[in-house]
Amino acid sequence: MTVGIWILGDQLSQKQAALTSCHPEKVPVILIESLEHIRTRPYHRQKLVLIWSAMRHFAEELRQQGYPVTYEVAAADFQKPLIAWLKANHITELRVMQPADRPFRQFIMAMQSQLPCSIQIIPNNHFLWSTSDFQKWANGKKSLLLESFYREGRKRLQILMVDNQPVGGEWNYDKQNRQPPPRNLITPQPKVFPADEITQAVIHQVKSLDIPTFGEINNFNWAVTRNQALAVLADFIDGKLAQFGPYQDAMVTGENTMWHSLISPYLNIGLLHPLEVIQAAETAYYQQQIPLNSVEGFIRQILGWREYMYGLYNYVDSDYPQQNYFQHHQPLPEFFWTGKTKMNCLHQVLKQTINTGYAHHIQRLMVLSNFALIAGISPQAVENWFHAAFIDAYDWVMQTNVIGMGLFADGGILASKPYAASANYIHNMSDYCRNCSYDRKSRTGSQACPFNYFYWDFLDRHRDKLTKQGRMSFILKNLDKMPETELAEIRDRAQKWHE
């Protein structure tokens, strides 16, 4: 039997399951850049550079380890170079680590009949919970609460635990976190890397594509190797983690990264493994006395939220991506692609995304998704944009995060209430409202902030469904107190905005 390994662009680890299944034998390996694959949507140029540069660097690392590596640059599709390689190397069994994304799993299954050999799918080891383990945890539960899942993960891996109890006596330290930004914040600079020869070649290639893409590429500063990704992690642990907790939800004009770790792209393509990241933060708590609220808050994002999103993605029914609980069908506004809008919060976040492919979790949830939710934009259009726009986006990431968390389109499978808010939230957690054309305090009138009239129109339009969400009852009582004349103008402004 002659085994060959196909490594996908989000599986760039020497400890990935398909490679280790053959260890220590140095079997033939292939990596393929498919132009057909990137025609699915107009992906951010920085994401294309990240993936292709990281793939090329990883291929060189494997060659240095003694693997016979075939690398296909800008192939028309996956099938032709893969089949040619299988035949040329007389491979009788192709091994692939299970893709994280369901559409690509289906693509591989559909392609099996075309291959001149058998194919073995090796379970994915880039997550801490296997699909079967998550299903065992979820089966029989009336609700799949993140907090319950997170606590179970802490216990299973013994992270920040003493005698099966949480360090510090609390599971969650959010009450000490998520503070609004004070004026004159002095923030740390992100760790950046000059583009080497490989990356420069990829940048040139991406610039010359005749395929629709999104975003700017003039300043590419992301890590493209494991050593660089480890340097980003170390920089975060040593210089940012201590302040991460208090200001993880803060939004400040011109401050793109603040104290955020910027490691999600590397976790999602295999340059970092979630357990090593979690253990690095836990070690910093014990050895560097970094505040527990920051350490716990960061670990919860990975051991809790990231694993929870992946588990739910594989647990929900196949029709989940088409869910539309509120029956929202408005088209995505053009300014999501251009950033040209008078709403300063949206302008700032979109401009940042266009320039870098990145925005932190609150910018995504409480600015972008919040606006899309209350304005009634199609969940599928929004999810497709998120998938195209962000450097860390994949199907498994965006389905549950956008359809479930951001837009409540699943009707509450994931979240206990819609994350809908008026301009008041954005004012409290950012400085965006200071330089905006609209009045954050007004719900009506020509200068009224669209976040305000869309918010109240959303509550009014969906009162019946929202009444069923227990956490919304207090807010709906405020809607009842609103004069009918004001509510009528709110409805009118919301409707005319879309015309």
VMD Tcl script that draws the C-alpha trace (Angstrom):
set ca {
  {0.00 0.00 0.00}
  {1.27 3.48 -0.90}
  {-0.20 6.26 1.24}
  {-0.37 9.92 0.26}
  {-1.61 12.88 2.27}
  {-3.61 15.85 1.03}
  {-3.22 18.81 3.40}
  {-5.85 21.54 3.22}
  {-5.17 25.24 3.70}
  {-6.63 25.33 7.23}
  {-4.70 22.25 8.44}
  {-1.15 23.61 8.56}
  {0.25 21.72 11.53}
  {2.92 19.05 11.64}
  {0.81 17.42 14.36}
  {-2.35 17.32 12.27}
  {-4.02 13.93 12.29}
  {-3.37 12.80 8.71}
  {0.37 13.46 9.01}
  {0.70 11.84 12.41}
  {-1.24 8.79 11.19}
  {1.81 7.97 9.07}
  {4.54 9.05 11.51}
  {7.47 8.49 11.35}
  {7.22 7.54 7.67}
  {7.73 10.51 5.33}
  {4.92 9.83 2.87}
  {4.16 11.96 -0.20}
  {2.21 15.14 0.55}
  {0.27 17.51 -1.69}
  {-1.06 21.04 -1.09}
  {-3.21 22.75 -3.72}
  {-4.22 26.36 -4.31}
  {-7.55 26.22 -6.14}
  {-8.79 29.23 -8.07}
  {-12.19 27.59 -8.45}
  {-12.51 27.44 -4.66}
  {-12.01 31.18 -4.18}
  {-14.68 32.06 -6.73}
  {-17.33 31.07 -4.17}
  {-17.42 34.60 -2.78}
  {-15.22 37.74 -3.02}
  {-12.78 36.85 -0.24}
  {-10.68 39.48 1.47}
  {-7.34 39.86 -0.25}
  {-5.49 39.66 3.06}
  {-7.09 36.30 3.78}
  {-5.96 34.94 0.42}
  {-2.42 36.15 1.11}
  {-2.46 34.66 4.60}
  {-3.66 31.23 3.46}
  {-1.48 30.88 0.39}
  {1.64 32.28 2.02}
  {1.14 30.09 5.09}
  {0.60 27.05 2.84}
  {3.78 27.75 0.90}
  {5.81 28.28 4.06}
  {4.39 25.08 5.54}
  {5.27 23.15 2.40}
  {8.88 24.33 2.78}
  {8.92 23.23 6.42}
  {7.71 19.77 5.42}
  {10.39 19.53 2.72}
  {13.02 20.38 5.32}
  {11.62 17.56 7.46}
  {12.18 15.15 4.59}
  {8.65 14.90 3.16}
  {8.33 14.64 -0.63}
  {5.99 17.60 -1.17}
  {4.07 18.56 -4.27}
  {2.71 22.10 -4.26}
  {0.25 23.32 -6.88}
  {0.23 27.11 -7.32}
  {-2.98 28.71 -8.61}
  {-4.44 25.47 -9.97}
  {-7.74 25.77 -11.83}
  {-9.39 23.39 -9.36}
  {-8.57 20.69 -6.80}
  {-9.50 17.61 -8.79}
  {-7.12 17.65 -11.77}
  {-3.81 18.19 -9.92}
  {-4.88 15.82 -7.14}
  {-5.72 12.98 -9.54}
  {-2.53 13.56 -11.56}
  {-0.45 13.42 -8.37}
  {-2.16 10.26 -7.17}
  {-1.41 8.52 -10.45}
  {2.16 9.80 -10.75}
  {3.01 8.58 -7.23}
  {1.08 5.29 -7.57}
  {-0.84 6.12 -4.41}
  {-3.35 3.48 -3.33}
  {-4.72 5.26 -0.25}
  {-5.26 9.01 0.12}
  {-5.51 10.31 3.67}
  {-7.12 13.63 4.51}
  {-7.81 15.08 7.94}
  {-11.54 15.70 8.19}
  {-12.30 19.23 6.96}
  {-13.74 21.53 9.60}
  {-16.29 22.88 7.10}
  {-19.25 20.73 6.09}
  {-19.37 21.94 2.45}
  {-15.79 20.78 1.92}
  {-16.52 17.43 3.53}
  {-19.37 17.02 1.03}
  {-17.06 18.09 -1.79}
  {-14.53 15.40 -0.88}
  {-17.22 12.74 -0.58}
  {-18.60 13.69 -4.00}
  {-15.12 13.55 -5.51}
  {-14.36 10.03 -4.23}
  {-15.73 8.29 -7.30}
  {-13.29 10.22 -9.51}
  {-10.18 9.16 -7.58}
  {-7.97 6.25 -8.70}
  {-7.51 5.10 -5.09}
  {-9.32 4.73 -1.79}
  {-9.66 7.69 0.57}
  {-9.48 7.65 4.34}
  {-10.81 10.59 6.36}
  {-8.85 10.96 9.61}
  {-10.70 12.61 12.55}
  {-9.81 16.27 12.98}
  {-7.53 16.95 15.96}
  {-7.48 20.75 15.80}
  {-10.31 21.05 18.34}
  {-10.57 20.00 21.97}
  {-14.02 18.44 21.70}
  {-14.69 15.81 19.07}
  {-18.03 15.91 17.29}
  {-19.14 12.74 19.06}
  {-18.11 14.08 22.48}
  {-20.15 17.24 21.92}
  {-23.16 15.20 20.82}
  {-22.93 13.07 23.97}
  {-22.84 16.25 26.06}
  {-25.76 17.82 24.18}
  {-28.09 14.84 23.86}
  {-31.04 14.99 26.25}
  {-30.48 18.59 27.31}
  {-33.40 21.02 27.03}
  {-31.03 23.90 26.34}
  {-27.42 23.93 25.26}
  {-26.06 26.69 27.45}
  {-22.57 27.95 26.72}
  {-21.89 28.38 30.42}
  {-22.65 24.71 31.13}
  {-20.48 23.61 28.22}
  {-17.64 25.87 29.32}
  {-17.69 24.54 32.87}
  {-17.65 20.99 31.60}
  {-14.63 21.84 29.45}
  {-12.79 23.34 32.42}
  {-13.42 20.18 34.42}
  {-12.46 17.81 31.60}
  {-9.14 19.51 30.95}
  {-8.56 20.72 34.53}
  {-8.00 24.33 33.45}
  {-7.97 26.90 36.29}
  {-9.29 24.24 38.65}
  {-8.44 23.21 42.21}
  {-10.06 20.07 43.64}
  {-12.69 20.19 40.89}
  {-13.62 23.75 41.83}
  {-12.80 26.90 39.85}
  {-9.75 28.87 40.90}
  {-10.88 31.95 42.78}
  {-14.26 30.45 43.60}
  {-16.06 31.78 40.48}
  {-16.50 30.35 37.02}
  {-17.01 33.66 35.30}
  {-15.49 37.11 35.97}
  {-17.45 39.18 33.48}
  {-18.55 41.54 36.22}
  {-14.95 42.77 36.38}
  {-14.58 42.92 32.61}
  {-16.08 44.72 29.64}
  {-15.58 48.26 30.84}
  {-16.18 51.27 28.56}
  {-13.00 52.89 27.24}
  {-11.66 55.84 29.21}
  {-10.28 58.81 27.32}
  {-6.58 58.86 26.40}
  {-6.05 55.12 26.41}
  {-2.47 54.06 25.77}
  {-2.71 50.80 23.89}
  {0.01 48.31 22.91}
  {1.04 47.95 19.30}
  {0.35 44.66 17.51}
  {3.28 42.47 16.56}
  {3.81 42.70 12.81}
  {6.02 40.92 10.32}
  {7.57 42.30 7.13}
  {6.62 40.34 4.03}
  {9.38 37.93 3.00}
  {10.01 36.77 -0.55}
  {7.31 34.10 -0.42}
  {4.70 36.49 0.93}
  {5.63 39.20 -1.56}
  {5.13 36.72 -4.40}
  {1.70 35.83 -3.05}
  {0.75 39.50 -2.70}
  {1.70 40.05 -6.32}
  {-0.33 37.01 -7.35}
  {-3.42 38.15 -5.43}
  {-3.19 41.65 -6.87}
  {-3.14 40.19 -10.38}
  {-6.18 37.91 -9.94}
  {-9.03 38.36 -12.36}
  {-11.38 36.95 -9.71}
  {-13.56 39.33 -7.63}
  {-11.96 39.99 -4.24}
  {-12.53 42.36 -1.33}
  {-10.46 44.74 0.76}
  {-7.05 46.36 0.67}
  {-3.69 44.63 0.63}
  {-1.22 47.49 0.87}
  {-0.24 46.67 4.46}
  {-0.07 42.95 5.13}
  {1.28 42.35 8.64}
  {-0.02 38.92 9.60}
  {2.07 35.93 10.69}
  {2.49 33.22 8.06}
  {4.55 30.58 9.91}
  {4.16 28.68 13.15}
  {7.16 30.43 14.70}
  {5.65 33.81 13.87}
  {2.27 32.73 15.26}
  {3.98 31.61 18.47}
  {5.64 35.04 18.66}
  {2.20 36.69 18.40}
  {0.92 34.46 21.19}
  {3.93 35.28 23.41}
  {3.51 38.99 22.70}
  {-0.13 38.79 23.80}
  {0.57 36.78 26.95}
  {3.44 39.00 28.08}
  {2.18 42.42 27.02}
  {-1.59 42.41 26.57}
  {-3.33 39.67 28.53}
  {-3.34 41.60 31.81}
  {-5.50 44.36 30.34}
  {-7.49 42.17 27.98}
  {-10.38 41.57 30.38}
  {-11.35 45.13 31.31}
  {-11.33 46.48 27.77}
  {-12.19 43.46 25.63}
  {-15.49 45.08 24.56}
  {-14.23 48.65 24.16}
  {-14.21 50.31 20.74}
  {-12.00 53.32 20.00}
  {-11.51 55.20 16.74}
  {-8.16 54.36 15.18}
  {-7.47 51.56 17.67}
  {-7.92 48.44 15.58}
  {-6.46 45.83 17.90}
  {-6.31 47.23 21.47}
  {-5.43 44.35 23.85}
  {-6.87 41.61 21.65}
  {-4.74 38.57 20.95}
  {-5.09 38.51 17.13}
  {-4.55 34.75 17.12}
  {-7.89 33.55 15.71}
  {-6.54 33.35 12.12}
  {-3.69 31.12 13.34}
  {-5.92 28.88 15.43}
  {-8.24 28.46 12.46}
  {-5.51 27.36 10.02}
  {-3.54 25.16 12.39}
  {-0.47 27.29 13.12}
  {-1.57 27.30 16.77}
  {-3.45 24.63 18.71}
  {-6.17 25.70 21.17}
  {-4.77 23.68 24.07}
  {-1.31 25.27 23.87}
  {-2.93 28.71 23.81}
  {-5.11 27.94 26.84}
  {-2.21 26.46 28.76}
  {-0.03 29.48 27.98}
  {-2.63 31.77 29.51}
  {-3.11 29.51 32.53}
  {0.67 29.35 33.10}
  {0.83 33.16 32.94}
  {-1.78 33.36 35.70}
  {0.25 31.16 38.01}
  {3.74 32.37 37.13}
  {3.22 36.04 36.25}
  {0.30 36.85 38.55}
  {-1.77 38.14 35.63}
  {-5.26 39.08 36.89}
  {-7.66 36.16 36.98}
  {-10.50 38.12 35.36}
  {-8.41 38.67 32.23}
  {-7.05 35.12 32.11}
  {-10.44 33.50 32.67}
  {-12.12 35.80 30.14}
  {-9.57 34.95 27.49}
  {-9.65 31.20 28.15}
  {-13.45 31.26 27.98}
  {-13.29 32.63 24.44}
  {-11.33 29.56 23.30}
  {-12.25 26.71 25.63}
  {-15.82 27.98 25.83}
  {-16.91 29.99 22.83}
  {-14.71 28.61 20.03}
  {-15.29 24.97 20.95}
  {-18.99 25.63 21.52}
  {-19.38 27.19 18.07}
  {-17.69 24.23 16.40}
  {-19.68 21.71 18.41}
  {-23.00 23.37 17.63}
  {-22.08 23.69 13.97}
  {-21.80 19.91 13.73}
  {-24.81 19.28 15.99}
  {-27.53 21.35 14.33}
  {-29.56 20.19 11.33}
  {-28.32 20.70 7.79}
  {-30.92 23.40 7.15}
  {-29.42 25.63 9.85}
  {-27.72 28.01 7.36}
  {-31.14 28.83 5.86}
  {-32.84 29.69 9.14}
  {-34.63 33.07 9.16}
  {-36.66 33.32 12.36}
  {-37.72 36.94 11.84}
  {-38.24 36.53 8.09}
  {-35.79 39.32 7.26}
  {-35.22 39.78 3.54}
  {-33.76 43.25 3.03}
  {-30.66 43.24 0.77}
  {-27.22 43.92 2.19}
  {-26.45 47.65 1.87}
  {-23.69 48.52 -0.57}
  {-21.77 50.33 2.17}
  {-20.84 46.98 3.72}
  {-18.52 46.60 0.74}
  {-17.37 50.23 0.49}
  {-17.50 51.56 4.07}
  {-19.16 54.73 2.78}
  {-21.88 55.61 5.27}
  {-22.60 58.60 7.50}
  {-23.08 56.30 10.49}
  {-19.64 56.73 12.03}
  {-19.63 53.48 14.01}
  {-20.31 51.45 10.88}
  {-17.90 53.56 8.85}
  {-15.07 53.02 11.34}
  {-15.57 49.27 11.68}
  {-16.06 48.71 7.96}
  {-13.04 50.86 7.05}
  {-10.94 48.86 9.50}
  {-12.24 45.58 8.06}
  {-11.55 46.69 4.48}
  {-7.98 47.68 5.41}
  {-7.06 44.68 7.57}
  {-9.62 41.86 7.28}
  {-10.10 42.13 11.04}
  {-12.50 43.55 13.60}
  {-12.85 42.34 17.18}
  {-15.84 40.45 18.53}
  {-17.89 43.41 19.80}
  {-17.38 45.38 16.60}
  {-18.73 42.36 14.74}
  {-21.59 41.60 17.15}
  {-22.81 44.97 18.40}
  {-22.09 47.18 15.40}
  {-22.22 45.07 12.22}
  {-24.55 42.24 13.25}
  {-26.67 44.49 15.45}
  {-27.35 46.87 12.59}
  {-28.11 44.01 10.19}
  {-30.53 42.47 12.71}
  {-32.55 45.56 13.56}
  {-32.55 46.78 9.92}
  {-34.05 43.47 8.79}
  {-31.27 42.40 6.43}
  {-31.27 38.85 5.08}
  {-29.31 36.57 7.45}
  {-27.90 34.63 4.51}
  {-26.62 37.81 2.84}
  {-25.02 38.93 6.10}
  {-23.39 35.55 6.73}
  {-22.01 35.48 3.20}
  {-20.50 38.95 3.70}
  {-18.93 37.98 7.05}
  {-17.46 34.87 5.45}
  {-15.98 36.94 2.64}
  {-14.80 39.89 4.71}
  {-12.90 38.46 7.68}
  {-9.46 36.91 7.70}
  {-10.45 34.26 10.27}
  {-13.78 33.32 8.63}
  {-14.79 29.77 7.74}
  {-18.13 28.05 7.33}
  {-17.96 26.51 10.81}
  {-17.09 29.89 12.31}
  {-19.70 32.02 10.61}
  {-22.79 29.82 10.49}
  {-23.33 29.70 14.23}
  {-21.78 33.08 15.00}
  {-23.80 35.05 12.45}
  {-26.97 33.02 11.88}
  {-27.26 32.15 15.57}
  {-25.49 34.67 17.77}
  {-25.50 37.80 15.66}
  {-28.88 37.65 13.93}
  {-30.93 35.28 16.12}
  {-32.10 33.73 12.85}
  {-32.18 30.29 14.50}
  {-34.91 31.42 16.90}
  {-32.88 30.87 20.05}
  {-31.03 27.60 19.56}
  {-27.80 29.37 20.44}
  {-28.62 32.66 22.18}
  {-31.19 33.33 24.90}
  {-32.19 36.68 23.38}
  {-31.45 38.77 20.28}
  {-28.37 40.98 20.56}
  {-30.26 44.10 19.53}
  {-29.30 47.53 20.87}
  {-29.80 51.20 20.16}
  {-27.15 53.90 19.78}
  {-26.90 54.12 23.55}
  {-24.90 50.88 23.76}
  {-22.48 52.03 21.08}
  {-22.06 55.38 22.84}
  {-21.32 53.67 26.15}
  {-18.75 51.25 24.72}
  {-17.02 53.46 22.16}
  {-16.13 56.98 21.06}
  {-17.77 56.55 17.67}
  {-20.78 58.73 18.44}
  {-18.65 61.83 19.13}
  {-17.91 62.49 15.47}
  {-21.10 61.19 13.88}
  {-23.48 63.04 11.59}
  {-26.42 61.65 13.52}
  {-27.76 62.43 16.98}
  {-27.33 59.41 19.21}
  {-30.09 60.67 21.54}
  {-32.81 61.09 18.91}
  {-35.26 58.43 17.79}
  {-37.12 60.72 15.39}
  {-36.30 63.72 13.26}
  {-33.91 64.21 10.36}
  {-30.82 63.77 12.55}
  {-32.05 60.69 14.40}
  {-29.51 57.87 14.57}
  {-30.67 54.96 12.39}
  {-29.67 52.58 15.19}
  {-32.39 54.18 17.31}
  {-35.34 54.08 14.96}
  {-34.37 50.68 13.58}
  {-34.09 49.33 17.12}
  {-37.56 50.44 18.17}
  {-39.03 49.44 14.82}
  {-37.48 45.98 15.27}
  {-39.13 45.62 18.69}
  {-42.44 46.82 17.30}
  {-42.38 44.59 14.20}
  {-41.52 41.46 16.15}
  {-43.33 42.08 19.40}
  {-45.15 38.75 19.28}
  {-42.01 36.68 18.81}
  {-39.97 38.74 21.26}
  {-42.61 38.35 23.96}
  {-41.71 34.67 24.01}
  {-38.12 35.59 24.93}
  {-38.32 36.11 28.68}
  {-35.31 38.44 28.80}
  {-37.05 40.91 26.46}
  {-40.14 41.61 28.59}
  {-38.67 44.65 30.37}
  {-37.64 46.29 27.11}
  {-41.03 45.66 25.50}
  {-42.69 47.47 28.39}
  {-40.74 50.57 27.36}
  {-42.12 50.17 23.86}
  {-45.64 50.19 25.30}
  {-44.97 53.57 26.89}
  {-44.00 55.23 23.60}
  {-46.54 57.69 22.15}
  {-48.24 56.31 19.05}
  {-47.26 59.38 17.01}
  {-43.58 58.79 17.78}
  {-43.86 55.10 16.99}
  {-45.56 55.90 13.69}
  {-42.65 58.18 12.69}
  {-40.17 55.50 13.71}
  {-41.94 53.00 11.48}
  {-41.98 55.50 8.63}
  {-38.27 56.32 8.92}
  {-37.29 52.66 9.05}
  {-39.34 51.91 5.95}
  {-38.07 54.90 3.96}
  {-34.43 54.10 4.77}
  {-34.72 50.97 2.64}
  {-36.41 52.72 -0.29}
}
mol new
graphics top color blue
foreach p $ca { graphics top sphere $p radius 0.5 }
foreach p [lrange $ca 0 end-1] q [lrange $ca 1 end] { graphics top cylinder $p $q radius 0.2 }
display resetview
